Amino acid sequence: MTPDMRFLAPHAAGAGKTRDTIDVVDARTNNLRDVSVSIPKGRLVAFTGGSGSGSGSGKPSLAIDTLHSEAQLRYLEGLSPFVRQYITQRNRPKVDRILGLGATLAVDQRRLNRNLRSTVAGGAAR
């Protein structure tokens, strides 16, 4: 399997079918050991649980280092080559396959403005 074929587009997995889940197959990012999971779309999903036996449970590795990292790469791949030349290249997460994942961005929650009424949407309206 070539590296480009590892991450299939949602339509490639089911010939015209819409995926209702995000499927991660054999994730090995950081402390994950061949973790496979199916996450429902359109629902609030929380990764919860204990911290494991001293080495960490892998919740941030799955949510941030695997899912968000891959989704952010997919977003960046959609940008023009001109824009991408100014962006630092990132490595793909260690995972066999991720299906049903779209392109995403994360919004940092740090407050740059001290006004408590200021929001992402409110700042754009001004």
C-alpha positions as CSV (number, residue, x, y, z in Angstrom):
1,M,0.0,0.0,0.0
2,T,1.4,3.4,-0.9
3,P,1.4,6.2,1.6
4,D,-1.1,8.2,-0.5
5,M,-3.6,5.3,-0.4
6,R,-3.6,5.0,3.4
7,F,-6.0,7.9,4.0
8,L,-9.1,7.3,1.9
9,A,-11.6,10.0,1.2
10,P,-15.0,9.3,2.7
11,H,-16.6,8.5,-0.7
12,A,-13.8,6.0,-1.5
13,A,-14.9,3.7,1.4
14,G,-18.4,3.2,0.4
15,A,-19.2,4.0,-3.3
16,G,-21.5,7.0,-2.8
17,K,-22.6,6.2,0.7
18,T,-22.3,8.8,3.4
19,R,-20.3,7.8,6.4
20,D,-22.0,8.2,9.8
21,T,-18.8,7.5,11.7
22,I,-15.2,8.4,11.8
23,D,-13.2,5.2,11.7
24,V,-9.6,5.0,13.0
25,V,-7.8,1.8,12.2
26,D,-4.6,0.8,14.1
27,A,-3.5,4.1,15.5
28,R,0.1,4.1,16.8
29,T,0.7,7.8,17.6
30,N,2.7,8.3,20.8
31,N,1.6,5.8,23.4
32,L,-1.2,4.2,21.3
33,R,-0.8,0.6,20.4
34,D,-2.8,-0.4,17.3
35,V,-6.0,1.4,18.6
36,S,-9.1,1.1,16.4
37,V,-12.2,3.1,17.1
38,S,-15.4,4.1,15.4
39,I,-16.7,7.6,16.4
40,P,-20.3,8.6,15.6
41,K,-20.7,11.9,13.6
42,G,-23.3,14.5,14.5
43,R,-23.0,13.8,18.3
44,L,-21.1,15.1,21.2
45,V,-18.3,12.7,21.9
46,A,-16.1,12.8,24.9
47,F,-12.9,10.8,25.5
48,T,-13.0,9.9,29.2
49,G,-11.4,7.5,31.6
50,G,-8.5,7.1,34.0
51,S,-4.9,7.9,33.3
52,G,-3.9,4.3,33.0
53,S,-1.0,2.7,34.8
54,G,1.5,5.6,35.0
55,S,2.2,6.0,31.3
56,G,-0.9,7.9,30.2
57,S,-4.2,6.7,28.7
58,G,-3.8,8.0,25.2
59,K,-6.9,10.2,25.1
60,P,-4.9,13.3,23.9
61,S,-2.9,11.1,21.5
62,L,-6.0,9.9,19.8
63,A,-8.0,13.2,19.9
64,I,-5.3,15.7,19.2
65,D,-2.2,14.0,17.9
66,T,-4.1,11.6,15.6
67,L,-7.5,12.9,14.6
68,H,-6.9,16.6,14.7
69,S,-3.5,16.4,13.2
70,E,-4.8,14.4,10.2
71,A,-7.8,16.6,9.8
72,Q,-5.6,19.7,9.9
73,L,-3.3,18.2,7.2
74,R,-6.3,17.5,5.0
75,Y,-7.3,21.2,5.4
76,L,-3.8,22.3,4.5
77,E,-3.7,20.0,1.4
78,G,-6.8,21.9,0.1
79,L,-4.9,25.2,0.1
80,S,-3.1,26.5,-3.0
81,P,0.5,25.6,-3.5
82,F,1.4,29.3,-3.2
83,V,-0.1,29.4,0.3
84,R,1.3,26.0,1.4
85,Q,4.9,27.2,0.6
86,Y,4.7,29.5,3.7
87,I,3.4,26.8,6.0
88,T,5.7,24.5,8.0
89,Q,5.4,20.9,6.8
90,R,4.0,18.4,9.3
91,N,4.3,14.6,9.5
92,R,1.2,12.4,9.2
93,P,0.1,10.6,12.4
94,K,1.1,6.9,12.7
95,V,-2.2,5.2,11.7
96,D,-3.1,2.6,9.1
97,R,-6.3,4.3,8.0
98,I,-8.8,7.1,8.9
99,L,-12.2,7.1,7.2
100,G,-14.9,9.7,7.3
101,L,-12.8,12.5,8.6
102,G,-13.1,15.9,7.1
103,A,-10.8,18.9,7.1
104,T,-10.9,20.9,10.4
105,L,-9.3,23.7,12.2
106,A,-9.0,24.3,16.0
107,V,-9.7,27.6,17.6
108,D,-7.4,28.5,20.4
109,Q,-9.3,29.4,23.6
110,R,-6.7,31.8,25.0
111,R,-8.2,35.3,25.6
112,L,-6.3,37.9,23.7
113,N,-8.9,40.5,24.6
114,R,-9.7,41.1,28.2
115,N,-13.4,41.9,27.4
116,L,-15.4,38.9,28.6
117,R,-18.1,39.6,26.0
118,S,-15.6,39.2,23.1
119,T,-16.1,36.1,21.1
120,V,-14.8,34.8,17.8
121,A,-18.1,35.7,16.1
122,G,-18.4,39.0,18.0
123,G,-14.9,40.1,17.0
124,A,-15.6,39.4,13.3
125,A,-18.8,41.5,13.4
126,R,-17.0,44.7,14.4
